[in-house]
Amino acid sequence: MGSCSMVEIVCEFVVKQEARGQFELAYGPGGAWSRLFARSPGFRGTTVQRDTKDPRRYLTVEIWDSVAMRGQALAEGEAEYASLEAALAGWAETKIEVGTFSVLAEATVRPRGRAGRAAVGEMRQRSRRTTR
């Protein structure tokens, strides 16, 4: 794997109902998990996502410049990482490491403005014309 390719490490957790708040704080922006790696070279951040159908099911995504940089950060912060993992283990019923994924392209977000609404309006008009 090239060192230029950004990677995302994805894990799935099923969290105990009573521990959901603690879990969200730990994995959320500025939480203990991202603070652990904040000074590590190559660390880009974490996101936490809650399932819309099962509020106890979460995906966490760590974003790194490379797998090697993550490995180095884990080795350097081994004691801190182990104690944080132990705390998190008490909150989760299950943890599955889904995998490590190469980022192929950055997400693009279309601006919400007049142009976007005009384009939708034109499409609606076109579809009305073709359905008559």
ZIHU-V242062 format. One line per field, one symbol per residue. burial: I if it has 16 or more other C-alpha atoms within 10 Angstrom, else O. A space follows every 10 residues. Layout:
# ZIHU-V242062
burial->???
This chain:
# ZIHU-V242062
burial->OOOOOIIIII IIIIIIOOOI OOIIOIIIOO OOIIOIIOOI OIIIIIOIOI OOOOOIIIII IIIIIIIOII OOIIOOOOOO IOOOOOOIOO IIOOIOOOOO OIOOOOOOOO OOOOOOOOOO OOOOOOOOOO OO
